[in-house]
């Protein structure tokens, strides 16, 4: 597991570590992929980034406050996210960035600690 450190505001979901098929978020272990908004972490049924759809990201749209940036952790390596997913997110005012899941974890924590409205959709590695 890769350990990550930082001190979030009360109730914020900070990713403590990742690897071995899951994540430790705010002290709780999640097996498999996850969707994270600053206030909540949810298991995510996606295990292959090629199955990504706008519908699979629905919990991101239900965040307490609107999300500005969505980081997509594609697993072990980054792939380009299709326009059919990117365009509807842009129309909702959400910038999307894809990268490998480790980079997405680190970037999410930095942006969260900066006070940004960030979310992450992470494929487990």
Backbone bond lengths (Angstrom), bond angles and torsions (degrees), N, CA, C in turn:
res aa  C-N    CA-C-N  psi(-1)  N-CA   C-N-CA  omega(-1)  CA-C   N-CA-C  phi
1 X - - - 1.448 - - 1.518 109.59 -
2 X 1.322 115.92 143.47 1.452 122.78 174.86 1.519 108.11 -95.54
3 X 1.341 118.21 121.63 1.460 121.49 179.21 1.518 110.26 -87.57
4 X 1.322 116.01 141.34 1.462 124.12 179.17 1.520 106.61 -125.49
5 X 1.336 118.31 143.93 1.466 118.52 -179.93 1.525 111.29 -127.56
6 X 1.320 115.84 160.97 1.456 124.26 179.89 1.511 108.47 155.17
7 X 1.320 117.13 162.12 1.458 121.50 -179.23 1.529 108.71 -119.10
8 X 1.336 117.61 108.62 1.468 121.00 179.72 1.525 111.38 -84.20
9 X 1.324 115.82 168.36 1.457 121.02 170.99 1.534 108.27 -68.09
10 X 1.317 116.27 159.79 1.473 121.33 179.90 1.527 110.17 -54.71
11 X 1.320 115.97 131.70 1.458 121.78 176.76 1.511 114.98 85.57
12 X 1.324 118.55 -9.37 1.464 119.98 -179.70 1.522 110.99 -79.64
13 X 1.315 115.69 146.26 1.458 123.34 -177.43 1.526 110.24 -90.83
14 X 1.322 117.46 99.85 1.453 122.59 177.10 1.525 108.18 -99.53
15 X 1.321 116.67 136.81 1.455 120.97 179.27 1.529 107.88 -85.65
16 X 1.340 115.64 114.69 1.459 121.44 -177.85 1.523 112.60 -81.84
17 X 1.342 117.23 -36.12 1.455 121.14 -179.87 1.520 109.77 -163.65
18 X 1.330 115.10 165.60 1.464 120.56 177.93 1.519 109.05 -147.83
19 X 1.323 116.35 160.56 1.455 122.81 178.70 1.513 110.54 123.82
20 X 1.316 116.06 177.75 1.462 122.16 -179.28 1.532 112.21 53.04
21 X 1.333 116.13 35.27 1.457 120.47 175.47 1.508 115.84 80.50
22 X 1.344 117.82 17.95 1.459 119.29 179.83 1.510 113.33 -172.07
23 X 1.333 115.12 -161.95 1.463 122.68 -173.43 1.527 109.77 -142.62
24 X 1.322 116.77 150.77 1.462 121.87 168.17 1.524 104.96 -111.65
25 X 1.352 115.13 118.08 1.459 121.75 -174.87 1.511 108.34 -125.99
26 X 1.322 115.76 122.05 1.468 122.23 -177.01 1.533 110.79 47.88
27 X 1.339 114.96 42.60 1.449 121.38 175.81 1.512 116.27 84.21
28 X 1.333 118.67 -5.78 1.462 122.00 -177.90 1.528 110.33 -108.04
29 X 1.327 117.44 135.63 1.461 122.84 179.50 1.529 110.46 -84.72
30 X 1.333 115.90 131.34 1.468 123.18 175.39 1.522 107.29 -119.26
31 X 1.315 116.75 122.28 1.458 121.69 174.89 1.518 108.17 -84.43
32 X 1.318 117.30 136.25 1.457 121.74 177.69 1.521 112.28 84.04
33 X 1.307 115.13 -167.69 1.462 123.31 -176.21 1.528 111.41 -74.65
34 X 1.350 116.39 156.25 1.464 121.42 -177.77 1.526 111.60 -141.12
35 X 1.330 114.70 155.92 1.465 123.83 167.88 1.521 106.34 -113.55
36 X 1.335 116.63 129.66 1.454 120.87 -177.10 1.520 110.04 -127.36
37 X 1.318 116.03 129.49 1.457 123.25 166.25 1.531 104.84 -115.94
38 X 1.326 119.65 164.48 1.472 119.09 -174.92 1.523 115.30 -52.33
39 X 1.336 118.34 -30.96 1.466 121.20 -174.82 1.532 114.45 -101.40
40 X 1.339 118.47 -7.47 1.465 119.42 -170.52 1.524 111.41 -157.01
41 X 1.330 115.04 143.81 1.469 122.01 172.45 1.520 107.68 -119.19
42 X 1.340 116.12 136.69 1.467 121.84 178.99 1.521 109.71 -130.09
43 X 1.335 117.06 141.94 1.462 118.96 171.25 1.533 108.72 -59.34
44 X 1.319 116.04 148.79 1.467 121.71 -178.65 1.513 107.57 -127.19
45 X 1.301 118.39 126.92 1.460 122.25 -174.32 1.529 113.64 -72.41
46 X 1.326 118.74 -12.67 1.464 121.19 -177.83 1.527 111.34 -71.20
47 X 1.312 116.53 131.55 1.460 120.54 173.68 1.526 111.52 -122.59
48 X 1.330 116.64 -8.19 1.466 122.67 178.34 1.520 108.02 -131.02
49 X 1.325 116.37 119.80 1.468 121.08 -175.83 1.529 111.79 -60.93
50 X 1.319 117.96 -23.23 1.461 120.62 178.69 1.528 112.26 -68.02
51 X 1.333 117.67 -12.73 1.465 122.16 177.42 1.530 112.81 -93.41
52 X 1.335 117.34 5.59 1.469 121.80 -177.43 1.530 111.67 -63.87
53 X 1.340 115.42 131.83 1.463 122.34 174.86 1.535 107.98 -135.92
54 X 1.303 116.45 164.23 1.459 120.55 174.81 1.528 109.29 -60.18
55 X 1.322 117.21 -39.66 1.467 121.33 -178.88 1.527 111.38 -61.91
56 X 1.321 117.77 -35.19 1.470 120.50 -179.44 1.528 111.79 -68.37
57 X 1.327 117.27 -14.67 1.465 122.88 -179.77 1.528 112.72 -99.20
58 X 1.324 118.09 8.31 1.471 123.04 -174.66 1.533 114.20 -48.20
59 X 1.335 120.44 -43.01 1.469 118.98 -179.66 1.541 113.91 -59.17
60 X 1.309 117.30 -24.94 1.471 120.89 177.54 1.531 109.83 -63.31
61 X 1.320 116.33 -37.76 1.464 121.12 -178.61 1.527 112.24 -74.11
62 X 1.328 116.97 -15.42 1.460 121.93 -177.30 1.527 112.74 -98.25
63 X 1.332 117.64 10.79 1.468 121.71 179.81 1.528 109.85 -60.65
64 X 1.348 116.28 152.31 1.468 121.46 -179.14 1.524 112.02 -54.58
65 X 1.326 116.56 -43.74 1.468 122.83 176.47 1.521 107.12 -120.90
66 X 1.337 118.25 149.43 1.471 120.55 -177.57 1.530 112.14 -57.12
67 X 1.320 114.79 142.15 1.459 122.79 177.43 1.528 108.56 -87.78
68 X 1.339 115.94 137.75 1.463 121.38 178.70 1.520 111.74 -98.92
69 X 1.341 116.13 -36.54 1.461 121.53 -175.14 1.519 108.97 -130.12
70 X 1.324 116.52 130.47 1.458 122.18 174.92 1.519 108.30 -116.35
71 X 1.318 115.40 119.02 1.457 121.63 175.83 1.521 107.97 -96.47
72 X 1.306 116.18 129.13 1.454 120.24 178.60 1.519 108.24 -111.14
73 X 1.330 114.94 113.48 1.456 121.52 175.72 1.516 108.40 -88.31
74 X 1.311 116.57 109.54 1.466 122.91 -170.55 1.521 114.02 -82.29
75 X 1.317 118.63 3.74 1.463 121.09 -175.54 1.514 108.95 107.02
76 X 1.327 116.84 -139.56 1.458 121.63 -175.69 1.526 113.56 -70.72
77 X 1.320 117.59 -24.49 1.471 120.00 178.57 1.521 110.19 -144.97
78 X 1.323 115.38 156.97 1.456 122.19 -176.91 1.530 110.28 -79.72
79 X 1.323 115.74 143.90 1.460 120.78 168.91 1.524 107.51 -131.09
80 X 1.321 116.39 159.67 1.458 121.55 177.49 1.525 108.85 -75.97
81 X 1.328 116.38 134.04 1.465 121.62 178.63 1.529 108.61 -86.61
82 X 1.304 115.91 130.41 1.462 122.32 -176.06 1.529 112.61 -61.17
83 X 1.318 115.17 150.49 1.461 122.19 -179.98 1.527 111.56 -60.34
84 X 1.336 117.80 -29.75 1.465 120.92 179.24 1.530 111.68 -63.15
85 X 1.312 118.32 -21.20 1.463 123.06 174.88 1.525 109.91 -97.03
86 X 1.327 117.19 -41.93 1.464 121.77 -175.99 1.544 112.58 -63.47
87 X 1.324 116.60 -45.11 1.461 120.45 -173.75 1.532 113.11 -61.37
88 X 1.339 120.02 -50.20 1.470 119.09 179.47 1.537 112.74 -60.74
89 X 1.323 116.74 -32.56 1.470 119.60 177.55 1.525 110.55 -68.97
90 X 1.332 116.20 -44.40 1.479 120.19 176.45 1.521 110.85 -57.24
91 X 1.331 116.61 -40.90 1.463 120.88 -179.69 1.521 111.79 -63.82
92 X 1.341 117.26 -23.46 1.470 121.95 176.73 1.529 111.39 -92.57
93 X 1.343 116.77 5.87 1.452 121.15 178.37 1.519 114.33 81.22
94 X 1.336 117.03 18.94 1.461 121.69 -178.07 1.529 109.76 -105.03
95 X 1.327 116.26 123.00 1.456 122.05 172.83 1.514 107.88 -82.34
96 X 1.323 117.20 135.55 1.461 121.41 -178.17 1.525 109.39 -115.99
97 X 1.330 115.63 134.58 1.464 122.45 176.43 1.513 107.88 -130.43
98 X 1.330 116.91 129.08 1.462 120.31 177.07 1.520 109.45 -108.48
99 X 1.334 114.93 144.68 1.464 122.36 179.83 1.517 107.86 -163.09
100 X 1.328 117.28 174.99 1.466 117.40 175.63 1.527 108.15 -67.06
101 X 1.316 117.26 159.78 1.473 120.66 -172.52 1.526 112.84 -62.78
102 X 1.333 118.66 -36.51 1.463 120.45 178.21 1.517 111.88 -62.30
103 X 1.323 117.28 -44.86 1.463 121.21 178.12 1.523 110.61 -65.05
104 X 1.333 116.95 -37.92 1.467 120.60 179.21 1.527 111.00 -64.71
105 X 1.332 117.36 -39.17 1.474 121.47 177.94 1.530 109.83 -60.87
106 X 1.320 116.22 -50.99 1.472 120.31 -177.55 1.530 111.18 -63.13
107 X 1.328 116.76 -42.49 1.463 121.16 -179.75 1.523 111.09 -66.18
108 X 1.330 116.89 -41.86 1.465 121.20 177.76 1.529 110.02 -56.67
109 X 1.324 117.13 -49.98 1.468 120.15 -178.08 1.524 111.77 -60.00
110 X 1.327 117.65 -44.15 1.464 120.97 179.43 1.526 110.43 -60.62
111 X 1.339 116.93 -49.07 1.467 120.09 -178.52 1.527 111.55 -65.36
112 X 1.331 117.61 -39.75 1.463 121.19 177.73 1.528 110.37 -60.54
113 X 1.329 116.34 -46.53 1.466 120.29 -178.49 1.524 112.43 -69.03
114 X 1.335 117.33 -19.92 1.464 122.12 173.63 1.523 111.75 -81.91
115 X 1.346 117.64 -4.98 1.456 121.06 179.77 1.511 114.57 86.60
116 X 1.319 118.07 14.96 1.466 121.38 179.72 1.525 110.47 -79.55
117 X 1.320 118.05 154.60 1.470 123.82 176.07 1.527 107.31 -88.02
118 X 1.318 114.71 83.93 1.468 122.45 -174.68 1.518 110.16 -112.90
119 X 1.322 115.61 148.88 1.462 122.52 173.14 1.519 107.49 -133.21
120 X 1.337 115.33 161.24 1.460 119.60 178.32 1.520 110.05 -138.57
121 X 1.317 115.13 137.41 1.456 123.71 172.57 1.527 105.01 -114.24
122 X 1.337 116.08 108.84 1.466 119.86 -168.72 1.523 112.63 -119.26
123 X 1.330 115.50 122.77 1.459 122.17 172.18 1.524 106.82 -81.47
124 X 1.329 117.27 129.28 1.462 121.94 -178.21 1.533 111.00 -65.86
125 X 1.328 114.76 145.13 1.468 122.11 174.54 1.518 109.07 -124.51
